[in-house]
Amino acid sequence: MKYLVLIVLGTLSGCTTVAKKTIQATGTVAETTLKVVGKVTKTAVNTTFDVAGAAFKKGAVTVIDTGTGVSRKVPWEEGLRVSKLHSAGRAVEIVRGAQKIKATTDTVLRAGDVVQLN
């Protein structure tokens, strides 16, 4: 009986040590995993913002459909014309600064223009 108690105590203390080591190792792995996932997520978010920012760094043209009230931003590029905005058969008016300009499909747009499709 005396030896049985010693064996049980020895086993329990050994199990506690093993359990403690397992918990420490699992905690370390979990912490490392969270750090790596956090860095990857941060990099992905920053890259997404960089790509989106680069698309609009040159500027954008705002297109407003006055019939539906829907507006959208189109990245501006050199030589962008009204004809690329799918405005066939509609009256087009451009607001550039404080001026309103009647436009045709061949009108070249500038960054910051607001195009109203009537």
Residue pairs with C-beta under 8 A, 6 or more apart in sequence:
55 75
56 73
56 75
58 75
58 76
58 77
58 111
59 75
59 76
59 110
59 111
59 112
60 73
60 74
60 75
60 76
60 111
60 112
61 73
61 74
61 76
61 80
61 85
61 109
61 111
61 112
61 113
61 114
61 115
62 71
62 72
62 73
62 74
62 113
62 114
62 115
63 71
63 72
63 73
63 74
63 85
63 115
63 117
64 70
64 71
64 114
64 115
64 116
64 117
65 71
65 117
66 116
66 117
66 118
67 117
67 118
74 80
74 85
76 109
76 110
76 111
76 112
76 113
79 108
80 108
80 109
81 105
81 106
81 107
81 108
81 109
82 92
82 94
82 103
82 104
82 105
82 106
82 107
82 109
82 115
83 105
83 106
85 115
85 117
87 105
87 115
87 117
88 105
90 117
90 118
91 102
91 117
91 118
92 102
92 103
92 104
92 105
92 107
92 115
92 116
92 117
92 118
93 100
93 101
93 102
93 103
93 115
93 116
93 118
94 100
94 101
94 103
94 107
94 109
94 113
94 114
94 115
94 116
95 101
95 113
95 114
95 115
95 116
96 110
96 112
96 113
96 114
101 107
103 115
109 115
